[in-house]
Amino acid sequence: MVRSYFDTATQLMYAIGALSGLIGALRILTRRHREDMGGEIAIWFGSCLFLVIVATVLKSFYGL
């Protein structure tokens, strides 16, 4: 049953990662004059990267 929904779930994770990246980019662009900009960029990039890695690891875990 998991295999039938996995492709849809993977695509959903990629879409959420893309939306998270766009939201993060907009938040960073609107706050240009902050001192901790590098940390905020790292957090948003890390969250998007985490979603992509989770989708890939789950795909290999289930053997799809």
N, C-alpha and C positions, 0 to 999 in steps of 0.2 A: 504494500500500500504506500509505503514511503517513496518508493521508486516512481510511482505514478505522479506524485506531487512535487518531486524534487526539482525538475526543470523549471516549473513555475516558481518555486521558492527561491531558486538560484537567481532567476531573472528579477524577482522582487528585491532580493538583497542588493543586486547591482543597481536597481533603480533607486533604492533608498540611499545607497552610497553616492550616487550621482546627485540626488537632491540635497543630501547633506553637504556635499562639496560645493554646490552652488550657493546654498545658504551661508556656508562658512566664508566663501569668497565675497559675498555681498556684505556680510558683517565686517570683514576685514577692510574692505574698501571704504565703508562708511566711517570707520574709526582709524583714520590714518595717523593721528597724532598721539598715539599711545606708546608708552615706553616698553610694554611687554608684548609687542607685536609678534616677536619670534616665537614666544611660547604659545600664543593663540593660534598661529599658523601651524605649529607642530601638533597641537591638539586636534584641529580640524582635519589635517592630513592623516594623522594617525587613526582617527575614527573611520575615515573612508578606506584606508588601507586595511584596517581590521575587518571590515565587511567583505572585502574582496578575498582576503586570506581565508576567512571562515567559510565562504562559499567554495573555495578551491579545496580546502582540507576536507570538508564534508563530502564533496564529490569523490575524492579519492578514498575516503573512509567507507563509503557505501559501494565503491567499485563501479561507479557509473561513468 
